[in-house]
């Protein structure tokens, strides 16, 4: 959240609620809606670390609002973020840990775990398909987010199939 807020502030000054709306508009409904409280807490932390500065702005008929802008340190932090590559493929996977440990505990059947996880992925894919159909087609970022999630789910489904084949193969 902190780097996303810095990125939005790179465009220009804004207050917390504007940043929330900008995130929602950019990412669409497929992305979990940011909590405005979390945004303000994050803005406070960014201000304490010197990555942004806030300025109280008087409003005649409403309480004052705080407008934030990016500092040079914040811009440097954002540049460094854009230079970083994404994390490695996930090797710490909770589902895989369950699958690996199931035979040792005797509390779960590996194939039943795979089938349950497969159903979950398929349900999620159905939900994303419905969302893609109702999401604003002009919001290319949101459509790409949904497509990426579905491709990841398809890869996970393929991997579950591979796990099941391996575990059902006689040794």
Number of C-alpha atoms within 10 A of each C-alpha: 12 15 15 12 22 23 19 18 20 16 10 11 18 20 20 21 15 14 22 21 13 15 18 17 14 14 19 22 16 17 13 9 13 14 10 15 12 14 19 16 13 17 23 16 14 21 18 11 12 14 21 23 19 18 13 11 12 11 9 7 6 7 9 12 16 15 16 23 21 26 17 12 13 23 17 13 16 20 12 10 13 12 9 8 7 8 6 6 6 6 8 8 9 9 11 15 11 16 19 12 13 15 12 9 10 9 9 14 13 20 16 12 17 20 14 11 16 18 12 13 18 15 12 15 19 13 12 18 15 11 16 20 10 10 18 14 11 8 13 14 14 22 20 13 16 23 15 12 16 19 13 14 18 15 12 15 18 13 12 19 15 12 16 17 12 11 12 11 7 6 5
